[in-house]
């Protein structure tokens, strides 16, 4: 073939527009969402009041731990929500690291004398391990998409 620069213009043929429908049925009235702005504000207010009530009667360390939890949830929501889709695999590596910390803490708690603590620690080890292995499987599969030729199947 012949190399031309700049490339020749592309010939485009448009499909003629369809004639508008003679009598369109009236659009149904849209449903009001359950969570209107007023309800949302009321629910947030009730939640904040409940948090203050719980913190007022809770033992001393609980409000501090609760504050850390609330801040972690808010910060985590905004951080993960702003991550580009291309970075979700590295983000999964971070969740694997967090799950690893959970496994270590749960293994330490397995030596407790309280049966309920041992059961909860065993469940934590199981669930965090599932998350870790699943994360590794997804990461391996995504990285295999970028492998060259013969290494894609391994």
C-alpha positions as CSV (number, residue, x, y, z in Angstrom):
1,X,0.0,0.0,0.0
2,X,0.9,3.6,-0.2
3,X,1.8,5.7,2.8
4,X,0.1,9.1,2.9
5,X,0.5,11.8,5.4
6,X,-1.8,13.2,6.6
7,X,-4.4,10.4,6.2
8,X,-7.2,11.0,3.8
9,X,-10.5,12.2,5.3
10,X,-12.9,9.5,6.2
11,X,-16.2,9.3,4.2
12,X,-19.1,9.3,6.7
13,X,-22.7,8.6,5.7
14,X,-25.3,9.5,8.2
15,X,-28.6,7.6,8.6
16,X,-31.6,9.9,8.1
17,X,-33.4,10.9,11.3
18,X,-36.6,9.0,12.1
19,X,-39.8,10.9,11.9
20,X,-41.2,11.9,15.4
21,X,-44.0,9.8,16.7
22,X,-47.4,11.3,16.0
23,X,-48.9,10.9,19.5
24,X,-46.5,10.1,22.2
25,X,-47.9,8.8,25.4
26,X,-47.6,11.1,28.3
27,X,-44.6,10.3,30.5
28,X,-45.5,8.8,33.9
29,X,-44.9,11.1,36.8
30,X,-41.5,10.3,38.4
31,X,-41.6,8.6,41.8
32,X,-40.4,10.6,44.7
33,X,-37.2,9.1,46.2
34,X,-37.5,7.6,49.6
35,X,-34.5,9.6,50.9
36,X,-35.5,13.2,50.3
37,X,-33.1,15.9,51.5
38,X,-35.3,16.6,54.5
39,X,-35.4,12.9,55.5
40,X,-31.6,12.7,55.0
41,X,-31.0,15.7,57.3
42,X,-33.4,14.2,59.9
43,X,-31.6,10.8,59.8
44,X,-28.2,12.5,60.1
45,X,-29.4,14.5,63.1
46,X,-30.9,11.4,64.8
47,X,-27.6,9.5,64.2
48,X,-25.5,12.3,65.7
49,X,-27.8,12.5,68.7
50,X,-27.5,8.8,69.2
51,X,-23.7,9.0,69.0
52,X,-23.7,11.7,71.6
53,X,-26.1,9.8,73.9
54,X,-23.9,6.6,73.6
55,X,-20.7,8.5,74.3
56,X,-22.3,10.3,77.3
57,X,-22.9,7.0,79.1
58,X,-20.0,4.9,77.7
59,X,-16.8,4.0,79.7
60,X,-13.9,6.4,79.2
61,X,-11.9,4.7,76.3
62,X,-15.0,4.0,74.1
63,X,-15.6,7.6,72.9
64,X,-11.9,7.8,71.8
65,X,-12.1,4.5,69.9
66,X,-15.4,5.5,68.4
67,X,-14.0,8.8,67.2
68,X,-11.1,7.0,65.5
69,X,-13.5,4.5,63.9
70,X,-15.8,7.3,62.6
71,X,-12.9,9.3,61.2
72,X,-11.5,6.1,59.6
73,X,-14.8,5.4,57.9
74,X,-15.2,8.9,56.5
75,X,-11.5,9.2,55.4
76,X,-11.6,5.7,53.9
77,X,-14.8,6.4,52.0
78,X,-13.4,9.5,50.4
79,X,-10.0,8.1,49.7
80,X,-11.3,4.9,48.0
81,X,-14.0,6.8,46.2
82,X,-11.4,9.0,44.5
83,X,-9.2,6.2,43.3
84,X,-8.9,5.8,39.6
85,X,-10.0,2.4,38.1
86,X,-6.5,1.7,37.0
87,X,-5.3,1.8,40.6
88,X,-7.7,-0.7,42.1
89,X,-5.2,-3.5,41.9
90,X,-2.6,-1.6,44.1
91,X,-5.5,-0.7,46.4
92,X,-6.2,-4.4,46.7
93,X,-2.6,-4.9,47.9
94,X,-3.3,-2.4,50.7
95,X,-6.4,-4.3,51.7
96,X,-4.3,-7.5,51.7
97,X,-1.9,-5.7,54.1
98,X,-4.7,-4.7,56.4
99,X,-6.1,-8.2,56.4
100,X,-2.7,-9.4,57.3
101,X,-2.7,-7.2,60.3
102,X,-6.1,-8.6,61.2
103,X,-4.8,-12.1,60.9
104,X,-1.8,-11.4,63.2
105,X,-4.1,-9.7,65.8
106,X,-6.5,-12.6,65.7
107,X,-3.8,-15.2,66.0
108,X,-2.6,-13.4,69.2
109,X,-6.1,-13.5,70.5
110,X,-6.4,-17.3,69.9
111,X,-4.3,-17.8,73.0
112,X,-7.0,-16.2,75.2
113,X,-8.7,-18.2,78.0
114,X,-12.2,-17.0,77.0
115,X,-13.9,-19.3,74.6
116,X,-15.9,-16.6,72.9
117,X,-12.7,-14.6,72.2
118,X,-11.1,-17.8,70.7
119,X,-14.1,-18.4,68.5
120,X,-14.2,-14.8,67.3
121,X,-10.5,-14.8,66.6
122,X,-10.8,-18.1,64.6
123,X,-13.6,-16.5,62.5
124,X,-11.5,-13.4,62.0
125,X,-8.5,-15.5,60.8
126,X,-10.8,-17.4,58.4
127,X,-12.5,-14.3,56.9
128,X,-9.3,-12.3,56.6
129,X,-7.5,-15.2,55.0
130,X,-10.3,-15.5,52.4
131,X,-9.9,-11.8,51.7
132,X,-6.1,-12.2,51.3
133,X,-6.2,-15.2,49.0
134,X,-9.1,-13.7,46.9
135,X,-7.1,-10.5,46.6
136,X,-4.0,-12.3,45.4
137,X,-6.1,-14.3,42.9
138,X,-7.7,-11.1,41.5
139,X,-4.3,-9.3,41.4
140,X,-2.7,-12.3,39.6
141,X,-5.5,-12.4,37.1
142,X,-5.3,-8.7,36.4
143,X,-1.5,-8.8,36.0
144,X,-1.8,-11.7,33.6
145,X,-3.8,-9.5,31.3
146,X,-0.7,-7.4,30.8
147,X,1.7,-10.3,30.4
148,X,3.3,-10.9,27.0
149,X,2.2,-13.9,24.9
150,X,3.3,-17.3,26.3
151,X,3.4,-16.2,29.9
152,X,-0.3,-15.2,30.0
153,X,-1.4,-18.7,31.0
154,X,1.1,-19.2,33.9
